[in-house]
């Protein structure tokens, strides 16, 4: 009974001792992972580096703590000359560089977590785990919004200029164009006034009657005559010398009627 208990205790202590020895060997060998940059921002490229002075046969990188085969990212043999073999956790952003270092390009925040390195050496297997934290890039939204806003503003400006140009072009076809020559406005005003006077017109003008211009029967100093001018063509130049006129003598006084009757009685 006593020996059985002693054997089980020795077995447990032996297991703990082997774990302690392995950890001490890892510490003595100086195996560790260095993340560069220490806290990368999303979109950057991250390099997981390590150093080991002895010969390395196989290098395995895992996502998470432990060396489960389903968590394997890449397996690489430095001396074989063959490229790294991708595992189930490989996203093709990872690759082996500098003879065993793990490089992750265009990293995202969901890549944060633990990464485990296992190397096979002449002293056996050595394993180390390191935490990776990816910081979210909060400033990338502003440049994107500025770019989108600038594109929209330029598009609106081009549209407004195009509409304005089309309206101006259409208006230039519809409206007459006058050349800016001397006297153009004056000629237009003269034409306008000529159109206004192109109507039949009768002008009644008081006219002083000279007695020697008319028959003696109609000569009477007490009678007032008026000249009626009928213009055949209403558009008469101001400098016309002999416009055609028709003189009509209008009797305006009852004295003239009495004078005519007296002449008739005398003649009979």
GIPELIN-V806241 format. One record per residue. N is the residue number from 1. RES is the residue in three letters. PSI is psi in whole degrees, -180 to 180 (NA if undefined). D_CENTER is the distance of its C-alpha to the mean C-alpha in whole Angstrom. Layout:
BEGIN
n=<N:N>
res=<RES:RES>
psi=<PSI:PSI>
d_center=<D_CENTER:D_CENTER>
END
This chain:
BEGIN
n=<1:2:3:4:5:6:7:8:9:10:11:12:13:14:15:16:17:18:19:20:21:22:23:24:25:26:27:28:29:30:31:32:33:34:35:36:37:38:39:40:41:42:43:44:45:46:47:48:49:50:51:52:53:54:55:56:57:58:59:60:61:62:63:64:65:66:67:68:69:70:71:72:73:74:75:76:77:78:79:80:81:82:83:84:85:86:87:88:89:90:91:92:93:94:95:96:97:98:99:100:101:102:103:104:105:106:107:108:109:110:111:112:113:114:115:116:117:118:119:120:121:122:123:124:125:126:127:128:129:130:131:132:133:134:135:136:137:138:139:140:141:142:143:144:145:146:147:148:149:150:151:152:153:154:155:156:157:158:159:160:161:162:163:164:165:166:167:168:169:170:171:172:173:174:175:176:177:178:179:180:181:182:183:184:185:186:187:188:189:190:191:192:193:194:195:196:197:198:199:200:201:202:203:204:205:206:207:208:209:210:211:212:213:214:215:216:217:218:219:220:221:222:223:224:225:226:227:228:229:230:231:232:233:234:235:236:237:238:239:240:241:242:243:244:245:246:247:248:249:250:251:252:253:254:255:256:257:258:259:260:261:262:263:264:265:266:267:268>
res=<UNK:UNK:UNK:UNK:UNK:UNK:UNK:UNK:UNK:UNK:UNK:UNK:UNK:UNK:UNK:UNK:UNK:UNK:UNK:UNK:UNK:UNK:UNK:UNK:UNK:UNK:UNK:UNK:UNK:UNK:UNK:UNK:UNK:UNK:UNK:UNK:UNK:UNK:UNK:UNK:UNK:UNK:UNK:UNK:UNK:UNK:UNK:UNK:UNK:UNK:UNK:UNK:UNK:UNK:UNK:UNK:UNK:UNK:UNK:UNK:UNK:UNK:UNK:UNK:UNK:UNK:UNK:UNK:UNK:UNK:UNK:UNK:UNK:UNK:UNK:UNK:UNK:UNK:UNK:UNK:UNK:UNK:UNK:UNK:UNK:UNK:UNK:UNK:UNK:UNK:UNK:UNK:UNK:UNK:UNK:UNK:UNK:UNK:UNK:UNK:UNK:UNK:UNK:UNK:UNK:UNK:UNK:UNK:UNK:UNK:UNK:UNK:UNK:UNK:UNK:UNK:UNK:UNK:UNK:UNK:UNK:UNK:UNK:UNK:UNK:UNK:UNK:UNK:UNK:UNK:UNK:UNK:UNK:UNK:UNK:UNK:UNK:UNK:UNK:UNK:UNK:UNK:UNK:UNK:UNK:UNK:UNK:UNK:UNK:UNK:UNK:UNK:UNK:UNK:UNK:UNK:UNK:UNK:UNK:UNK:UNK:UNK:UNK:UNK:UNK:UNK:UNK:UNK:UNK:UNK:UNK:UNK:UNK:UNK:UNK:UNK:UNK:UNK:UNK:UNK:UNK:UNK:UNK:UNK:UNK:UNK:UNK:UNK:UNK:UNK:UNK:UNK:UNK:UNK:UNK:UNK:UNK:UNK:UNK:UNK:UNK:UNK:UNK:UNK:UNK:UNK:UNK:UNK:UNK:UNK:UNK:UNK:UNK:UNK:UNK:UNK:UNK:UNK:UNK:UNK:UNK:UNK:UNK:UNK:UNK:UNK:UNK:UNK:UNK:UNK:UNK:UNK:UNK:UNK:UNK:UNK:UNK:UNK:UNK:UNK:UNK:UNK:UNK:UNK:UNK:UNK:UNK:UNK:UNK:UNK:UNK:UNK:UNK:UNK:UNK:UNK:UNK:UNK:UNK:UNK:UNK:UNK:UNK:UNK:UNK:UNK:UNK:UNK>
psi=<-48:-40:-35:-44:-40:-39:-42:-39:-41:-35:-43:-44:-33:-38:-45:-37:-39:-38:-41:-42:-40:-41:-38:-37:-40:-40:-41:-39:-20:26:125:161:132:126:128:116:158:-42:84:153:145:134:-17:174:131:142:122:110:156:166:139:133:-24:-175:138:132:-48:141:129:131:135:150:123:177:134:173:42:141:-32:-15:7:134:-59:147:132:138:109:-36:-5:-25:3:152:165:147:122:146:-170:-24:7:129:7:7:-15:146:158:128:162:45:42:-12:146:121:132:116:151:55:151:169:-28:-1:-2:147:-168:145:136:135:131:128:145:121:-179:-20:5:-163:137:137:142:145:142:147:134:129:121:126:136:136:106:-12:0:-18:-40:-49:-36:-45:-40:-42:-45:-43:-41:-41:-43:-44:-43:-40:-42:-42:-44:-40:-44:-45:-39:-45:-45:-41:-41:-41:-42:-41:-40:-41:-34:-28:-31:-36:143:152:125:133:142:74:153:135:0:-47:-38:-41:-38:-41:-39:-42:-40:-44:-33:-40:-35:-30:3:48:147:135:147:126:124:117:125:136:125:120:126:132:-30:0:-7:163:152:-27:-25:3:117:123:-17:-1:137:127:161:138:130:122:119:121:116:-45:116:-26:90:123:150:-25:17:135:-45:71:143:127:150:113:125:130:120:126:129:-3:145:-20:-34:-40:-43:-38:-40:-44:-40:-41:-38:-42:-37:-39:-30:NA>
d_center=<90:90:89:86:84:85:83:80:79:80:77:75:75:75:72:70:72:70:67:68:69:66:63:66:65:61:62:64:62:59:57:53:50:47:43:41:39:41:38:35:32:30:28:31:34:38:41:44:47:51:54:57:60:62:62:59:60:57:54:52:49:48:46:48:51:54:54:54:53:51:49:49:46:47:51:52:55:55:58:57:54:53:49:48:49:46:47:46:44:42:38:38:36:40:42:45:45:47:50:49:47:44:40:38:34:31:33:32:33:36:37:39:43:46:47:50:52:55:57:60:62:66:67:65:62:60:57:54:51:48:46:42:39:36:34:30:27:26:23:21:19:17:16:15:13:12:10:9:7:6:4:3:3:2:3:5:6:7:9:10:12:13:15:16:17:19:21:22:23:25:27:28:30:31:33:35:35:38:38:39:43:45:47:45:44:48:49:47:48:52:51:50:53:55:53:54:58:58:60:64:66:69:70:73:74:77:80:83:86:88:92:92:90:91:94:97:97:94:94:94:93:93:90:87:85:81:79:77:74:73:70:70:66:64:62:65:64:65:67:69:73:75:73:75:76:79:81:82:85:85:88:87:90:93:95:94:95:99:99:99:101:104:103:104:107:109:108:110>
END
